[in-house]
Amino acid sequence: MQILNVISAVFGVLMGVYGLFYAFIAIVGLKKRKSDFKRVKPQKRIAAIAAARNEEAVIGQLVKSLMKQDYPKELFDVIVVPNNSTDDTAGAAERAGAKIVNVDVPVKCKGEALKSAFRQIMEKENYDAFVIFDADNIVDPGYLQAVNDALMGGARIARGYIDSKNPYDNWVSGCSSIFFWFMNRLFNHGRRVLKQSAHLNGTGFAVATSLLKETGFDTYSITEDLEYTAQCILHGERVYWMDDAITYDEQPESLWDALRQRRRWFSGAWQCKKYYFKDLLKMRTFGGFDMALIFGSVYFMILGAIPIFTSIISILLYVFKDPAWAIELIFTLALSGVGTVIGMIAFAAFVCALEKKNVKKMWKGIIAFPIFMVLWILANWSCILMGPPKWKPIKHKAVEESPANDR
């Protein structure tokens, strides 16, 4: 019994330190939001790129939103990279005003499609930077200006704010939206305040051509954005945060789609652990350690399960000795569970208010947030037990106009 208590205490302390690290960054992220870059005259020539596979339904709205940028037309092009499509993705993109670059090698994932496109484009055109989006995005009119400002301010790689196209559709899309708002403010913005690298965990990031030529775009995992973050950090490059570069991303409305998406993200981080974990730790820098923790999250999930497991065994042993104690235990656990649920609901509401979202309209996502996060944790565990999922498309739907920015 004593040994179990010691084991539980030791691993509990380790997980406490792990949690305090992220809590510190979140607290720092409460600082008022602002851009690190001054608005300057448009100068940079930019290629806005989207790799698209069977996205005929939504690719047009992305292209149209990019064509409406408050940025000189002669300084940017919109390029769509169809790959393995069986629908008219290319035709829909061209009709909306995009140029088409077809992959010239067999590709199995988005990262390979982007690599093919970068190589072809850089052989023929001279862009100062590339901006990468997902096919289902809608882009705020000021996005390219924000990228220009960041590039002129010295950034060679930067990511923008991920907002939601459909936060009010149902509880699933609401919960996913809350998660991204949390990541924007209390994850990436917190790192900006500390003058550390943001993470390319999602759509909408810019990379200077000069950096791309130095690093290449050789990604191996199913989360090419997170993997490229690690490559940039190892290259000594800080990923800057562009608070005013806003992309509206479509969140899954199906719970199964949301969980499958989560399994893909976690599996990608797990894959990256093999290639980057040790090298990141060897850097002995905040950025290297920070990124290593992301890739080593699988270890912390296992470590976190140990004190839970030993505590359960200790409790069962106590109950076996004194069955009457079980009633008090059940009451204590129930009270603790209710407190945790209330705390998570309050946290979800706080994130919405912090980011100036409509809390009343978000009530479904706020109330369901504890359930959503528990299911996400279970999805992570399924990756450990079953391995990475096979890629399956998530059906997207078009919207008639750009989402209102209610921040």
Secondary structure as UniProt FT lines:
FT   HELIX           2..28
FT   TURN            29..30
FT   STRAND          46..52
FT   TURN            56..58
FT   HELIX           59..67
FT   HELIX           73..75
FT   STRAND          76..82
FT   HELIX           89..96
FT   STRAND          99..100
FT   HELIX           110..124
FT   STRAND          129..133
FT   TURN            135..136
FT   STRAND          138..139
FT   TURN            141..142
FT   HELIX           143..152
FT   TURN            153..154
FT   STRAND          157..164
FT   TURN            167..168
FT   HELIX           171..182
FT   HELIX           183..188
FT   HELIX           189..193
FT   TURN            194..195
FT   STRAND          205..208
FT   HELIX           209..215
FT   HELIX           224..234
FT   TURN            235..236
FT   STRAND          240..249
FT   HELIX           255..282
FT   HELIX           286..295
FT   HELIX           297..321
FT   TURN            323..324
FT   HELIX           325..354
FT   TURN            355..356
FT   TURN            359..362
FT   HELIX           363..386
//
